[in-house]
Amino acid sequence: MTKDWPVKWQLLEVKARFIAQVMCGDVSTRRVEDLENAALTFAEIKAIASGNPLVMEKVRVDTEIRKLDALRASHQNQLYRVTREVSELPFRVERSRQMIAQIEADIALRDRNDSESFSMTMGNRTFAGKGSREEAAKALTYLILTWKDDESRQVRAHFRGFDIVSQGKRPSFLESDPVPSLFLRGSGTYSASLNPANPVGTIQSIEYTLRSLERAAEREREQLQQLEANLAAFQCELAKPFEHEARLKELLVKQTELNAALDLHKNDVQAAAIAPQPEQRAADD
């Protein structure tokens, strides 16, 4: 080897650091620093070739710092996500509690209006008595389909204390003649299904929705419990510091000491000065 090989390895390391920085495309970086593992290969070769234990120690320290920096960046990203969740979860918890209260109120409303005989009101007409279920089903289906182009939610009938609400849909490429949406509205609003081909099926869907209120309340309680557990867990996570912070600080101090001992800034300046300029390379060629 010639006597200038340490300088050549130094130049290769500087170039590799620069190329790695440019290729990563990080516009937030104002200076070219050794951020990529691509520069480490030349650093290791230089350390092995030099036989200097301080250089070997610096390679080891730089590598560990790089790994811990990546872990800390991941930790900070996780904290950002958790912070956002903690800011949003209280609103979701409160909304869930309100929904549970609404469902419980609607269960009470349904039970207060329970009756063995069928009764439904549409406008000024009440359907009750023998055959009323089938008549109400046909009248309700006809009324909703008459207003199928109305995209606003409108009350079409009343049943067991609840408003029966329909909402038309705009035709689309996939559905040229869409079926209007059907809802039951008390303190809360619940979906049912309109069955144009079988009007009695529409009434059955409405009745099933009312019977399912307890199940809906139970699902909402389970969701509330999960939301509250998530909120508690995220709050605990926010309180946890980066677990390798002390080690990273220790390594940064060590890195500063090694940089001073090796006088790396001076070496980089010398390497840049020794590097052949474009006109010099052209002349050499």
C-alpha angles and dihedrals in degrees: 000000000000121000093251096061095106089058091049092052089047090054092049091051093050091048093048091051091051095047092048090052094049094045093053089061095215103166092185092068113094097185135039106251134168098267103138134071090231089081092052095072094063091041091056093047090049091049094049093045094048095050088212110144091205091059091049090049091050091052090052093047094045091050093051092046090052091052093046091047089056091049092049091050089052090048091051092049089051091050090052091053092045092048089055091049092049090052092050102037098072090060091049090048092051092047090051091051090051091051091051089051090049094050092048090051090050092050088056090047092051093049093049089056096044115134137164091226124068119248130169129166125212115179107309094342127090120199110212139138131033115001092002094123094060093042093050091048092054094044093048093048092048092048094049093047090049088061097037091123092057105099094189121092110256133178110245103170146349126240129176092339095313131110115237105218130188132192124193123223131222114243115254139189091265096040117034095176107028122192113242119249119252127209141177114219128197121128085327133026124244133187124242131171129253113216108193093180093051112029092184086059088062091056090047090053091051092050092047090052090055092048090051097059093100090053090049090051091050092050090050092050090052090050091049090051090052093047092051091048091050091050092052092047093049092048089054090048091053089057093056116096124216101285095218096046095110092049092048092052090048091052093047090055090048091048091053090051092049093047089053093046092049093040088223096171090058091048092051091051091048091048091051091049093049093047109107114253120233093256091048092052090049090052091048089052 
